[in-house]
Amino acid sequence: MNSRRQFLRSSTALIALPFLESLGFRAFSAPAKIAPPKRMVFLGFGWGVTKETWFPDRSKTGETWELSPGLKPLERHQKDITVIQNLANKFTQEAHWGSTFWLTGANRYGEPGQSFHNSISADQVAAEAFGKETRFTSLQLSCENGEESGHGPGLSLAWDRRGKPVSGFNNPVVTFHRLFSDETMPLAQRQAQLRQKRSVLDTVLEDAGSVARGLSREDTDKLGEYLQSIRDIELRLDKDEQWLDKPKPRPGGDLQQPTADVAGHEEIRLMYALMAAALQADLTRVATYRQPVSSLLKSLKIPFSGHNLSHYSPGPRMEASQLRDTKQAELLAGFLDRLKTIREPDGSTLFDHSTVAYGSNIQSIHYLDNCPTLVTGRGAGVGLGRHIVLKDPKTPLCNLWLTLLRGNGLDVAAHGDSTGVLPELLA
């Protein structure tokens, strides 16, 4: 019994009093309020924007800025978004590789003797901290093929500490079932499968250990990388085992199970809805989405590919590029509507505790400076409702990622090629 509990004594009985606030029991009279968790979302798209009409007027900055035509669908959210100009990736010198390094800031040639090198992405830095208590450490959404999203190998925006892509889901039907559908296989059978997978890993590790002796330095490095991938699988199995007997939640709001594959703007809308539902159900607190572009163009009856559209000139291609920009902004506005509508247990909204970064690695054509960048959500405590034009036209994009990571309470010394935080963004 608590040592601070008060009693009434009589000659025959000892009676415990209720917890009275005036007697110092205020702390025991109601459960402590738990603050809603932080979330981080990174939304990337390939092929850039129409630079003449997407970026706001450089002469109008601060809180008196005006939305550009390309961002006009976000008008109802203007006080809650900030557009930042003059951010760039220092090592990104090839337009066909930029999406790969958008969240990492890595140097493709940073590893001697290798033609490709990458490092951890900003979302995975956050996932290492935020993903310990959720069913999914992070959620990666992408699309069907590389051409859809822009340049570079792979489909994921997320890269682990070894510089390897983190796999995800590439259509709404698969995503919905992975997040929300009940498991059809009996629990005992799923447990047996996990044990079998662990047994296979143990055998592989034994065999690898016997091979290690007498290897060259290069082969030793390769074996070490292989063993690390095995350890990563072990961690995923641990996570699966932790949630094996816990039923999946039902999606909230108006989200229904998709009945067929969709493409273009309807696919993006559904992926946004699934992402919001996953955050609401606390299935994950970190998400990336590498969005389709070419299928979006097809759904808008635009006859150009994403690549050809990025090389626009005045006329039909530029008009099509502008239509794409406004549609993407319209879809983003719908996603923000959802975040602002979903209520937390304490009455605040999902938007209040989320950080959303939206943009592209490329401006247009092969211009890799001034990456289109928009930040929203109140989770990082940064200033919103602003247009910021940074003084240095080559300010590292990773300075933004570092600012957002620290704003979410992560003790990160640096990220990628960062040189510091962005004081202009701090509220």
C-alpha positions in Angstrom: 0.0 0.0 0.0 1.3 3.5 -0.8 3.1 4.9 2.2 1.3 8.3 1.7 -2.2 6.7 2.1 -4.1 8.3 5.0 -6.2 6.3 7.5 -9.0 6.9 10.0 -8.5 4.9 13.2 -11.1 3.8 15.7 -10.9 1.3 18.6 -12.0 -1.5 16.4 -11.2 -0.6 12.7 -8.6 0.9 10.4 -10.4 2.5 7.4 -8.5 3.8 4.4 -9.5 7.2 3.1 -10.1 7.8 -0.6 -7.5 9.6 -2.6 -8.2 13.2 -1.7 -6.5 16.0 -3.7 -6.4 18.3 -0.7 -4.4 15.7 1.2 -1.7 15.5 -1.5 -3.2 12.8 -3.7 -3.6 14.9 -6.8 -0.9 12.8 -8.6 -2.9 9.6 -7.9 -6.3 10.9 -8.7 -5.9 10.9 -12.5 -3.5 9.2 -14.9 -0.6 11.2 -16.2 -1.2 12.6 -19.6 1.0 11.1 -22.3 2.0 13.4 -25.1 1.1 12.1 -28.6 4.2 10.7 -30.4 6.2 12.5 -33.1 5.9 11.5 -36.7 8.0 12.3 -39.8 6.8 12.0 -43.4 9.0 12.5 -46.5 7.2 12.9 -49.9 9.4 12.9 -53.0 8.7 13.1 -56.7 11.0 12.9 -59.7 11.5 15.1 -62.7 11.3 18.4 -60.8 8.7 21.2 -61.4 8.0 24.1 -63.7 10.5 26.5 -62.2 8.8 29.6 -63.7 5.5 29.0 -61.9 6.2 26.6 -59.0 8.5 28.8 -56.9 7.1 31.9 -55.2 8.3 35.3 -56.1 11.8 35.7 -54.6 11.2 39.4 -53.8 8.3 38.5 -51.4 9.6 36.5 -48.4 8.7 36.0 -44.8 5.1 35.9 -43.9 3.9 38.4 -46.6 4.6 36.0 -49.4 2.2 35.0 -52.1 1.5 31.5 -53.4 2.8 30.7 -56.8 0.4 29.4 -59.5 1.9 25.9 -59.1 1.1 25.9 -55.4 -2.3 27.6 -55.6 -4.3 24.4 -54.6 -2.6 24.7 -51.2 -4.1 28.1 -50.5 -6.3 26.9 -47.6 -3.1 25.7 -45.9 -0.8 28.7 -46.7 -0.4 29.6 -43.0 0.8 26.1 -42.3 3.4 25.6 -45.1 6.9 27.0 -45.6 8.6 27.0 -49.0 12.5 27.1 -48.9 14.6 28.2 -51.8 18.4 27.6 -52.5 18.8 24.1 -51.1 20.9 21.7 -53.0 22.8 18.4 -52.6 26.5 19.1 -52.8 27.5 15.8 -54.3 24.6 15.4 -56.7 26.1 16.3 -60.1 24.1 13.8 -62.3 20.3 14.4 -62.7 19.9 10.7 -63.3 20.9 9.8 -59.8 19.5 12.6 -57.7 16.4 10.9 -56.2 18.7 8.2 -54.8 20.5 10.7 -52.7 17.6 13.1 -51.9 17.4 12.1 -48.2 21.0 11.0 -47.7 23.2 13.8 -49.2 25.8 11.1 -49.9 28.6 11.1 -52.5 28.0 8.4 -55.1 31.8 8.0 -55.4 32.5 8.3 -51.7 33.8 4.8 -51.4 37.2 4.2 -53.1 37.1 1.6 -55.8 33.3 1.5 -56.0 31.1 3.2 -58.6 28.2 3.5 -56.2 28.0 4.5 -52.6 25.1 5.7 -50.4 24.5 6.3 -46.7 21.6 6.4 -44.3 18.6 8.5 -45.3 17.0 11.1 -42.9 13.8 9.0 -42.5 15.8 6.0 -41.3 17.7 8.1 -38.7 14.2 9.0 -37.3 13.0 5.4 -37.6 15.9 4.1 -35.4 14.4 6.2 -32.6 10.7 6.3 -33.3 10.2 2.8 -34.7 11.0 0.8 -31.5 7.4 0.8 -30.3 5.4 0.4 -33.5 4.6 -2.7 -35.6 6.4 -1.2 -38.6 9.8 0.5 -37.8 9.1 2.7 -40.9 6.8 2.6 -43.9 8.2 2.9 -47.4 5.7 3.5 -50.3 6.8 3.6 -53.9 5.5 2.8 -57.3 5.8 0.1 -59.9 9.0 1.0 -61.8 11.9 3.4 -61.7 10.7 5.4 -64.8 7.6 6.3 -62.9 9.4 8.2 -60.1 12.3 9.8 -61.9 16.0 9.0 -62.1 18.3 6.6 -60.3 18.3 3.0 -59.4 15.8 1.3 -57.1 12.4 2.6 -56.0 12.8 3.5 -52.4 13.7 6.9 -50.9 14.8 5.1 -47.7 18.4 3.8 -47.3 19.8 2.0 -44.2 23.1 2.6 -42.4 24.9 0.4 -44.9 23.6 2.5 -47.8 21.3 -0.2 -48.9 17.7 0.5 -50.1 14.9 -0.3 -47.7 12.1 -2.2 -49.4 8.5 -1.2 -49.2 5.1 -1.4 -50.9 4.3 -0.2 -54.4 0.5 -0.2 -54.8 -2.5 0.6 -52.5 -4.0 -2.9 -52.5 -0.8 -4.6 -51.2 -0.2 -1.7 -48.8 -3.8 -1.9 -47.3 -3.5 -5.7 -46.7 -0.1 -5.5 -45.2 -1.2 -2.7 -42.8 -4.8 -3.7 -41.9 -5.9 -7.1 -43.1 -6.3 -9.9 -40.5 -3.8 -12.7 -40.7 -5.4 -15.8 -42.2 -2.7 -18.2 -41.1 -3.1 -19.6 -37.6 -0.8 -18.2 -34.9 0.9 -21.6 -34.2 1.7 -21.9 -37.9 3.2 -18.4 -38.1 5.3 -19.1 -35.0 6.6 -22.3 -36.6 7.5 -20.3 -39.7 9.5 -17.9 -37.6 11.3 -20.7 -35.9 12.2 -22.2 -39.3 13.6 -18.9 -40.5 15.7 -18.5 -37.4 17.0 -22.0 -37.9 18.0 -21.2 -41.5 19.8 -18.0 -40.3 21.7 -19.9 -37.6 22.9 -22.4 -40.2 24.0 -19.6 -42.6 25.9 -17.9 -39.8 27.7 -21.1 -38.9 28.7 -21.7 -42.5 29.8 -18.1 -42.9 32.0 -18.3 -39.8 33.9 -21.4 -41.2 34.5 -19.5 -44.5 36.0 -16.4 -42.9 39.4 -17.8 -42.3 42.0 -17.0 -45.0 40.0 -14.5 -47.0 41.5 -11.4 -48.6 40.7 -8.0 -47.2 38.2 -7.3 -50.0 36.5 -10.6 -49.5 36.4 -10.1 -45.7 34.6 -6.7 -46.3 32.1 -8.4 -48.6 31.5 -11.2 -46.0 31.1 -8.6 -43.3 28.5 -6.8 -45.4 26.7 -10.1 -45.9 26.7 -10.9 -42.2 25.3 -7.5 -41.4 22.4 -8.2 -43.8 21.8 -11.4 -41.9 21.7 -9.5 -38.6 19.2 -7.1 -40.2 17.0 -10.0 -41.0 17.3 -11.2 -37.4 16.1 -7.8 -36.2 13.1 -8.0 -38.6 12.3 -11.4 -37.3 12.5 -10.1 -33.7 10.0 -7.3 -34.7 7.7 -9.9 -36.3 7.7 -12.1 -33.2 7.0 -9.1 -31.0 3.8 -8.3 -32.9 2.8 -11.9 -33.9 -0.1 -12.3 -31.5 -1.3 -8.7 -31.6 -4.3 -8.2 -33.9 -4.0 -5.4 -36.6 -6.1 -2.3 -36.0 -9.0 -1.3 -38.3 -8.4 1.8 -40.4 -10.1 4.9 -39.2 -12.1 7.5 -41.0 -13.5 6.9 -44.5 -10.7 4.6 -45.7 -12.1 1.4 -47.4 -10.3 -1.6 -48.6 -9.2 -1.0 -52.3 -10.8 -3.5 -54.6 -8.5 -3.2 -57.6 -5.2 -1.6 -58.6 -5.4 2.0 -59.5 -2.9 4.3 -61.1 -2.0 8.0 -61.4 -3.7 10.6 -59.3 -6.1 8.0 -57.7 -3.2 5.9 -56.6 -1.5 8.9 -55.0 -4.7 9.9 -53.2 -5.1 6.3 -51.8 -1.5 6.1 -50.8 -1.8 9.4 -48.9 -5.0 8.0 -47.2 -3.2 4.8 -46.2 -0.2 6.7 -44.9 -2.5 8.9 -42.7 -4.4 5.8 -41.5 -1.1 4.1 -40.6 0.0 7.1 -38.6 -3.4 7.4 -36.9 -3.3 3.7 -35.8 0.4 4.1 -34.7 1.4 1.3 -36.9 4.4 3.5 -37.8 5.7 6.9 -37.0 8.0 7.4 -40.0 7.0 7.2 -43.7 8.4 7.9 -47.1 6.6 8.0 -50.4 8.4 8.0 -53.8 5.4 9.1 -55.9 4.6 8.1 -59.5 4.9 10.8 -62.1 4.5 9.2 -65.6 1.4 7.3 -64.5 0.1 10.6 -63.0 0.6 12.2 -66.4 -1.3 9.4 -68.1 -4.2 9.8 -65.7 -4.3 13.5 -66.6 -4.4 12.6 -70.3 -0.9 14.2 -70.8 0.8 12.6 -73.8 4.4 13.2 -72.6 6.7 11.1 -70.4 8.0 12.4 -67.2 11.5 12.8 -68.7 10.3 14.6 -71.8 8.1 16.9 -69.7 11.1 17.9 -67.5 12.7 19.3 -70.7 9.8 21.6 -71.4 9.8 24.8 -73.4 7.0 27.4 -73.8 4.0 25.7 -75.4 2.1 22.4 -74.8 4.9 20.7 -72.8 5.2 23.7 -70.4 1.4 23.8 -70.0 1.4 20.1 -69.2 4.2 20.5 -66.7 2.1 23.2 -65.0 -0.9 21.0 -64.9 1.1 18.2 -63.2 2.4 20.7 -60.6 -1.1 21.9 -59.6 -2.4 18.3 -59.5 0.4 17.3 -57.2 -0.3 20.3 -55.0 -4.0 19.4 -54.9 -3.2 15.9 -53.8 -0.9 17.2 -51.1 -3.6 19.6 -49.9 -5.9 16.6 -49.5 -3.3 14.8 -47.4 -2.9 17.8 -45.1 -6.7 17.9 -44.8 -6.6 14.4 -43.4 -3.8 15.2 -40.9 -5.7 18.2 -39.6 -8.9 16.2 -39.3 -7.6 13.2 -37.4 -7.8 13.8 -33.7 -5.3 12.6 -31.1 -6.6 11.3 -27.7 -5.7 14.6 -26.1 -7.8 16.6 -28.6 -4.9 17.8 -30.7 -4.6 16.7 -34.3 -2.2 14.4 -36.2 -0.9 17.6 -38.0 0.1 19.1 -34.6 2.6 16.3 -34.0 3.8 15.5 -37.6 6.6 16.9 -39.7 6.0 16.6 -43.5 8.7 17.4 -46.1 7.7 17.6 -49.8 9.8 18.1 -52.8 12.2 16.8 -55.5 15.9 16.3 -55.9 15.8 18.2 -59.2 14.5 21.7 -60.2 13.8 20.9 -63.9 15.7 19.6 -67.0 19.1 18.8 -65.5 19.2 21.7 -63.0 20.2 20.3 -59.6 20.3 23.6 -57.7 17.4 25.1 -55.8 15.6 21.8 -55.1 11.8 22.3 -54.8 11.2 22.1 -51.1 8.1 22.6 -48.9 7.8 21.9 -45.2 4.6 21.6 -43.1 3.3 20.1 -39.9 3.9 21.4 -36.4 5.9 18.4 -35.1 9.4 19.9 -35.5 8.5 23.3 -34.0 9.7 25.2 -37.1 8.2 28.4 -38.4 5.3 27.9 -40.8 3.5 30.2 -43.2 6.7 31.6 -44.7 8.7 31.9 -47.8 12.4 31.6 -47.2 15.2 32.4 -49.7 18.5 31.3 -48.2 21.5 33.6 -48.9 23.8 30.8 -50.0 22.4 29.3 -53.3 24.2 26.1 -52.5 23.0 25.6 -48.9 23.1 21.8 -48.3 19.7 20.2 -48.4 20.9 18.0 -45.5 20.9 21.2 -43.4 17.1 21.0 -43.6 17.0 17.3 -42.7 19.3 18.0 -39.7 17.0 20.9 -38.6 13.9 18.7 -38.8 15.5 15.7 -37.0 16.7 17.9 -34.2 13.3 19.6 -34.1 11.8 16.2 -33.4 14.0 15.7 -30.4 16.7 13.6 -32.0 20.3 14.1 -30.8 21.9 14.1 -34.3 25.3 15.8 -34.6 25.2 15.9 -38.5 23.5 14.3 -41.5 25.0 13.7 -44.9 26.8 16.8 -46.1 25.2 19.1 -43.6 27.0 22.1 -42.2 24.5 23.0 -39.5 20.8 23.8 -38.9 18.7 26.4 -40.7 18.2 29.2 -38.2 15.8 30.9 -40.7 13.4 28.0 -40.3 13.4 27.9 -36.5 10.2 29.4 -35.0 
